[in-house]
Amino acid sequence: MTPASKTRIPQGMEAVFPAALHIPEQKQRVQDLQSFRLPADFRGRSAWLVQLWWIVQATLFRASPQVFYGWRRFLLRLFGCSLGNNVLVRPTAEITYPWKVSIGDYSWIGNDVTLYSLGEIHIGANVVVSQGSYLCGAGHDMQSLSFDIYDKPVFIEDEAWIAADVFIAPGVRIGHGAVVGARSTVLHDLPAMMLSLGNPAKPVRPRLMPEPKT
């Protein structure tokens, strides 16, 4: 097949990808990582402080016994994290930039939770973020040749429950009292007091609706 030949579209998909009918099959450069540049002050702190936090997190934070919640709160506050009263953060939780994170009173951050706080992450009071969940505060522009990075804040409002292994995309807001079912992928805002689940997550019923009798 010559470089000038047309890209083949699966039968029946021409209406879905009409533009592709006019794209030559030769390779087009779409991602040049050599040209990537981190925006000025994107980290929010100096590079050496970022490295220091990652060392502290990998040692003093992660190696602490589970019951040493006060010790981990101390370390997080030392590096600029805004924490309310009696926040419980498990030692295997990973917080990229704690100075971009706020967590309200009595909230729980479970085992192996990642707060990928290249952008701000705001977690309200009495929130549960269960094990293995990933809250993502930043992403990359897939249409930019230099793979430009961007940040969008994530908001988890009071009394929400993020169940196990949930992914929450940049810019998402989870409403007050909402529940997000296990292993859901959240790409858009979710309403208050609703159970939402799936990929992508969608509301399925009110949180307080009685369970159906079997």
C-alpha positions in Angstrom: 0.0 0.0 0.0 1.5 3.4 -1.0 1.7 6.4 1.4 -1.0 8.2 -0.6 -3.5 5.4 -0.2 -6.6 5.9 2.0 -6.9 4.5 5.6 -9.2 1.5 5.6 -12.4 1.9 7.8 -14.2 -1.2 9.1 -17.4 -1.8 7.2 -20.3 0.1 8.6 -18.1 2.5 10.6 -17.7 5.2 7.8 -20.3 7.5 9.5 -18.5 7.3 12.8 -15.1 8.2 11.5 -15.7 10.3 8.3 -12.6 12.3 8.7 -10.4 9.2 8.8 -11.4 8.6 5.1 -9.1 11.4 4.1 -6.1 10.6 6.3 -3.1 9.0 4.6 -2.0 5.7 6.2 1.6 7.0 6.7 2.6 7.6 10.3 1.8 11.0 11.7 3.8 12.4 14.6 1.4 13.0 17.5 3.6 12.8 20.6 7.1 14.2 20.9 8.1 13.8 24.6 11.4 15.5 24.0 9.5 18.8 23.6 7.5 18.4 26.9 8.0 21.2 29.3 6.5 21.5 32.8 4.8 24.9 33.3 6.5 27.3 35.7 5.5 26.7 39.3 3.3 23.8 38.3 4.5 21.8 41.3 3.7 24.6 43.7 6.9 24.0 45.6 10.6 23.8 44.7 11.9 20.6 43.0 14.1 19.8 46.0 11.1 20.0 48.4 9.2 17.7 46.2 12.0 15.1 46.3 12.3 15.5 50.1 8.6 14.8 50.5 8.8 11.7 48.3 11.7 10.4 50.5 9.8 11.1 53.7 6.6 9.5 52.3 8.6 6.4 51.2 10.2 6.0 54.6 8.8 7.7 57.7 5.2 7.8 56.4 4.9 4.4 54.7 6.9 2.4 57.4 4.7 3.8 60.2 2.4 1.3 62.0 -1.2 1.6 61.0 -2.3 3.0 64.3 0.1 6.0 64.0 -2.5 8.2 62.4 -1.3 11.2 64.4 2.2 10.8 63.2 1.1 10.7 59.6 -1.1 13.8 60.1 1.9 15.5 61.5 4.0 14.7 58.4 1.3 15.8 56.0 0.8 19.1 57.8 4.5 19.6 57.9 4.5 19.5 54.1 1.5 21.9 53.7 -1.5 19.5 53.6 -4.7 21.0 55.2 -6.2 18.4 57.5 -9.3 18.6 59.7 -9.8 16.9 63.1 -9.0 13.2 63.4 -8.4 12.5 59.7 -7.4 8.8 59.2 -4.8 8.2 56.5 -3.5 4.7 56.0 0.3 4.3 55.6 0.1 2.9 52.1 -1.9 5.9 50.8 0.2 7.9 48.3 -0.1 11.7 48.1 1.9 13.3 45.3 1.9 17.0 46.5 0.4 17.3 50.0 0.4 21.1 49.8 -2.3 20.8 47.1 -4.6 18.6 49.2 -7.3 19.5 51.8 -9.2 16.9 53.8 -12.0 17.7 56.2 -12.8 16.4 59.7 -13.1 12.7 60.4 -12.5 11.6 56.8 -10.8 8.3 56.0 -8.2 7.7 53.3 -7.8 3.9 52.8 -5.0 1.6 51.9 -3.3 2.1 48.5 -5.4 5.2 47.7 -3.6 7.6 45.4 -4.2 11.3 45.6 -2.5 12.3 42.4 -2.5 15.9 43.4 -0.6 17.6 40.6 -3.8 19.6 40.7 -5.7 20.5 43.8 -7.8 17.8 45.5 -10.4 18.9 48.1 -12.0 16.2 50.2 -14.8 17.2 52.6 -15.7 16.1 56.1 -16.8 12.6 57.0 -15.7 11.3 53.6 -14.6 7.7 52.9 -12.1 7.1 50.1 -11.8 3.3 50.1 -8.8 1.1 49.2 -7.2 1.3 45.8 -9.1 4.4 44.6 -7.3 6.9 42.4 -8.1 10.6 42.5 -6.5 12.3 39.5 -5.9 16.1 39.6 -4.1 16.4 36.3 -3.8 15.0 32.7 -2.2 15.6 29.3 -3.6 17.1 26.1 -3.6 14.2 23.7 -3.8 16.6 20.7 -0.7 18.5 21.7 2.5 17.3 20.1 4.5 18.3 23.2 2.0 16.4 25.4 1.1 19.5 27.4 0.1 18.9 31.0 -2.9 20.5 32.6 -4.5 20.5 36.1 -8.1 20.6 37.1 -9.3 20.4 40.8 -11.2 17.5 42.2 -13.9 18.0 44.8 -15.3 15.3 47.0 -18.1 16.9 49.1 -19.0 16.0 52.7 -20.2 12.5 53.6 -19.5 11.0 50.2 -18.3 7.4 50.0 -15.8 6.5 47.2 -15.8 2.7 47.2 -12.9 0.4 46.4 -10.8 0.9 43.2 -12.6 3.9 41.8 -10.9 6.2 39.3 -11.9 9.9 39.5 -10.8 12.1 36.5 -9.5 15.7 36.7 -12.1 18.4 37.2 -14.8 16.1 38.7 -17.0 17.0 41.6 -18.7 14.3 43.7 -21.8 15.7 45.4 -22.7 15.6 49.1 -23.6 12.2 50.5 -23.0 10.5 47.1 -21.8 6.9 46.8 -19.6 5.7 44.0 -19.7 2.0 43.5 -16.6 -0.2 43.5 -14.3 -0.1 40.4 -16.3 2.7 38.7 -14.7 5.2 36.4 -15.9 8.8 37.1 -15.4 11.1 34.1 -18.1 13.7 35.0 -19.7 15.3 38.0 -22.0 13.1 40.1 -25.1 14.3 42.0 -25.6 14.5 45.7 -27.2 11.6 47.6 -27.2 9.2 44.7 -25.5 5.8 44.2 -23.6 6.0 41.0 -21.6 3.2 39.3 -20.2 1.9 36.1 -17.8 2.9 33.4 -18.4 5.7 33.0 -20.2 6.1 36.3 -23.9 7.1 36.2 -26.5 7.6 38.9 -28.7 4.5 39.4 -30.7 5.2 42.5 -31.0 7.4 45.6 -28.6 6.5 48.4 -31.4 6.2 51.0 -33.9 4.2 48.9 -34.8 1.0 50.7 -33.2 -2.1 49.4 -35.6 -4.3 47.4 -36.9 -7.3 49.3 -35.8 -10.7 48.0 
